[in-house]
Amino acid sequence: MIGNALISTAVAPIHRKSNFTSEMVTQGLMFESLSIRQKKDNWYNVMMDDGYEGWINTFYLSDSKIHSTNNLILYNRYTPIRSKCSRDSNVLALLSFGTLVPLLEKTSKYYRIQIINGDEGFIPPQSKIVTCSRDFIIHLAHSQIGTPYLWGGKSSFGYDCSGFIQMVLKAAGISVNRDASQQAETEQLEKISMEEAEPGDLIFFSESNLIKHVAFIAGDGKIIHCEGQVKLESIIEGEVGFNSSLGKMYHQVTSIAKLIYS
């Protein structure tokens, strides 16, 4: 490791190789700190907090330091940073759900935050923080319905299936790995039957023993997941909104109870 850097844009692509035509494997959100492992021209090979590795162009990075010791996770789907505490002031950036921002001051009318260049910005008050629960997780998942699918995406501008799961759980205060296959190996997850499942539990779909998809159990045979877009569907044949492709796949339900109460 040769240092650290902060992501300086609302969303930044992380590629498999050190060029823009390479596959985007994941994304980083503004203020995320990356461990720099290698430099190649204008590209850095980095490791993220969740252990994911990839290449990012220096265009998306800053060596600024965050001085605030208080952080706030954004629950709103999109949050504008403004230059002043006024709706008429300039929008400096539009942040995604799940962004962790450095908080300087909190009032009923605005939150004052530190921004990447060391200046200050202002964001509107966020949704009320709720203690992590199954209902809260499902509420957060529902709030993202309609967000388009994006391979490697993990923001409210576009998710892939596992990025959606990771970010919703992150906003609820639960940390899991990035990919569905990695998430399925989470130590605290407990395999259960569909009959035992509760809202917020995870269901993994696989073919030829390879995990292909992950979703939240929403109850009554329904799931919330990102396939084409974040949506609510059924995995019970004959029900309205039945997803026939997932309905044919082998699936394993896992309980998140130990993640919530650990």
C-alpha positions in Angstrom: 0.0 0.0 0.0 1.3 3.4 -0.9 -1.3 5.7 0.7 -4.9 6.6 0.8 -7.2 8.8 -1.2 -10.8 10.0 -1.0 -13.4 9.7 -3.8 -14.2 13.2 -4.8 -17.3 12.7 -7.1 -20.8 11.6 -6.1 -20.2 8.2 -7.7 -16.9 6.8 -9.2 -16.4 3.7 -11.3 -13.9 1.0 -10.3 -12.7 -1.0 -13.2 -11.2 -4.5 -13.6 -8.2 -3.1 -15.5 -6.5 0.2 -15.8 -8.6 1.6 -18.7 -12.1 3.0 -19.3 -13.0 0.2 -21.7 -12.5 -2.4 -19.0 -15.5 -3.8 -17.1 -16.8 -1.7 -14.2 -16.7 -4.1 -11.3 -18.1 -1.8 -8.6 -18.4 1.8 -7.6 -17.3 4.1 -4.8 -19.3 7.0 -3.3 -18.1 10.4 -2.4 -16.0 10.6 0.8 -15.1 6.9 0.7 -11.4 6.3 1.6 -9.5 3.9 -0.7 -6.2 2.2 0.0 -3.9 2.7 -2.9 -1.8 -0.3 -3.7 -0.2 0.5 -7.1 0.0 3.3 -9.6 0.0 3.0 -13.4 0.0 6.2 -15.4 -3.2 8.0 -14.3 -4.7 4.9 -12.7 -4.5 3.5 -9.2 -5.1 -0.1 -8.1 -7.1 0.3 -4.9 -8.7 -1.7 -2.1 -12.1 -0.6 -0.7 -13.4 -0.9 2.8 -15.3 -4.0 1.9 -12.2 -5.7 0.6 -13.0 -5.2 -3.1 -10.1 -4.4 -5.4 -10.0 -2.6 -8.8 -8.6 0.3 -10.8 -9.8 3.9 -10.6 -8.7 6.9 -12.6 -7.1 9.7 -10.6 -9.8 12.0 -12.0 -12.1 10.7 -9.3 -9.7 11.0 -6.4 -8.6 13.7 -3.9 -5.8 13.7 -1.3 -7.9 16.1 0.9 -8.4 15.2 4.6 -11.7 14.9 6.4 -11.5 16.8 9.7 -15.0 16.1 11.0 -15.3 13.2 13.5 -19.1 12.9 13.0 -20.6 11.1 10.1 -24.1 10.9 8.7 -25.4 8.2 6.3 -27.9 9.5 3.7 -31.3 7.8 3.6 -32.8 10.1 1.0 -32.6 8.6 -2.5 -30.8 11.7 -3.8 -29.3 14.6 -1.7 -28.1 17.8 -3.2 -25.1 19.6 -1.7 -25.6 23.3 -1.9 -23.1 26.1 -1.6 -25.3 27.9 0.9 -28.2 27.0 3.2 -30.7 28.1 0.6 -32.7 26.3 -2.1 -31.6 29.0 -4.5 -27.9 28.5 -4.0 -25.7 26.4 -6.4 -25.9 22.7 -6.4 -22.3 21.4 -5.9 -23.1 17.7 -6.2 -26.0 15.2 -6.1 -25.3 12.5 -3.6 -26.6 8.9 -3.6 -28.5 7.1 -1.0 -26.0 5.4 1.3 -23.3 8.0 1.1 -21.5 8.6 4.4 -21.0 12.4 4.8 -18.8 14.3 7.3 -21.3 16.2 9.5 -20.3 19.6 11.0 -23.6 21.0 12.3 -27.2 19.7 12.4 -30.2 22.0 12.6 -33.9 21.6 11.8 -33.5 23.5 8.5 -30.1 22.2 7.1 -27.1 20.0 7.8 -23.7 21.6 7.4 -21.1 19.2 6.1 -17.4 19.3 5.0 -16.8 18.8 1.3 -13.8 17.3 -0.4 -11.9 20.5 -1.1 -12.0 21.5 2.6 -14.9 24.0 2.1 -18.3 23.6 3.6 -21.6 22.6 2.0 -25.2 22.3 3.0 -27.7 19.4 2.6 -31.4 19.2 3.5 -32.3 17.3 6.7 -32.5 13.6 6.3 -35.1 11.0 7.1 -35.4 10.2 10.8 -32.9 7.5 11.9 -34.6 4.3 13.0 -33.1 1.5 15.0 -32.1 -1.4 12.7 -35.0 -3.8 12.2 -36.6 -5.9 9.5 -39.2 -3.3 8.9 -36.6 -0.6 8.5 -34.6 -2.7 6.0 -37.7 -3.3 3.9 -38.6 0.4 4.1 -35.2 1.3 2.8 -35.4 -1.4 0.0 -38.9 0.0 -1.0 -37.4 3.5 -1.2 -35.1 2.4 -4.0 -37.8 0.9 -6.2 -37.5 2.0 -9.8 -33.7 2.5 -9.7 -32.3 1.1 -12.9 -30.0 -1.9 -13.1 -26.3 -1.2 -13.7 -23.6 -3.8 -13.8 -21.2 -3.0 -11.0 -23.5 -0.3 -9.7 -24.0 0.4 -6.0 -25.7 3.8 -5.9 -29.3 5.1 -6.3 -28.3 6.1 -9.8 -28.0 2.4 -10.7 -27.5 -0.9 -8.9 -26.6 -4.5 -9.7 -28.3 -7.2 -7.6 -25.7 -7.5 -4.9 -24.8 -3.8 -4.9 -28.5 -3.1 -4.0 -28.4 -5.6 -1.1 -25.1 -4.2 0.2 -26.1 -0.6 0.2 -29.5 -1.1 1.8 -27.9 -3.2 4.6 -25.2 -0.6 4.9 -27.8 2.2 5.4 -29.3 0.0 8.1 -26.0 -0.4 9.9 -25.1 -3.9 8.6 -21.9 -4.6 6.7 -21.8 -7.4 4.1 -19.4 -8.2 1.3 -19.9 -6.9 -2.3 -20.8 -9.8 -4.5 -23.7 -12.2 -4.1 -21.4 -15.3 -3.8 -19.5 -13.5 -1.0 -22.7 -12.4 0.7 -23.9 -16.0 0.7 -20.8 -16.9 2.8 -21.5 -14.3 5.5 -20.9 -16.2 8.7 -23.9 -14.8 10.6 -26.4 -15.8 7.9 -28.4 -19.0 8.8 -29.9 -21.2 6.2 -33.7 -21.6 6.7 -36.7 -22.9 4.8 -39.0 -20.5 2.8 -41.7 -21.2 5.4 -39.5 -19.8 8.1 -38.5 -16.7 6.2 -39.3 -13.2 7.4 -39.2 -9.8 5.6 -35.6 -8.7 5.2 -34.1 -12.2 5.0 -31.9 -12.9 1.9 -32.7 -15.4 -0.8 -29.9 -16.6 -3.2 -30.6 -18.0 -6.6 -28.1 -20.4 -8.3 -27.6 -22.4 -11.4 -25.0 -25.3 -11.7 -24.0 -24.6 -8.1 -23.1 -21.0 -9.0 -24.9 -18.1 -7.3 -26.4 -15.9 -9.9 -28.7 -13.5 -8.0 -29.7 -12.3 -4.6 -32.9 -10.6 -3.2 -34.6 -9.5 -0.1 -37.6 -11.5 1.1 -40.5 -9.1 1.3 -43.2 -11.5 2.7 -46.1 -13.4 1.1 -43.9 -15.0 -1.5 -42.6 -11.7 -2.8 -39.1 -10.4 -3.2 -37.5 -7.0 -3.6 -34.5 -7.1 -5.9 -32.7 -5.4 -8.8 -33.1 -7.1 -12.1 -33.7 -4.6 -14.9 -34.5 -2.2 -12.1 -35.3 -2.4 -8.4 -38.8 -4.0 -8.1 -41.2 -6.0 -6.1 -42.0 -9.4 -7.7 -43.3 -12.9 -6.7 -41.5 -16.2 -6.9 -44.8 -18.1 -6.5 -46.1 -19.4 -9.9 -49.5 -18.1 -10.7 -49.2 -15.0 -8.5 -49.3 -11.5 -10.0 -45.8 -10.4 -10.9 -44.4 -13.9 -10.9 -40.7 -13.9 -12.1 -40.6 -17.1 -14.2 -36.8 -17.1 -14.7 -36.0 -16.9 -10.9 -38.9 -19.2 -10.1 -37.1 -22.0 -12.0 -33.8 -21.6 -10.3 -32.6 -23.3 -7.2 -32.8 -21.0 -4.3 -31.6 -20.8 -0.7 -33.2 -18.6 2.0 -31.0 -17.2 4.8 -32.0 -15.5 8.0 -30.5 -12.1 8.8 -31.5 -12.4 12.5 -27.9 -12.6 13.7 -26.9 -9.7 11.6 -29.6 -7.5 13.1 -29.1 -8.5 16.7 -25.3 -9.1 16.8 
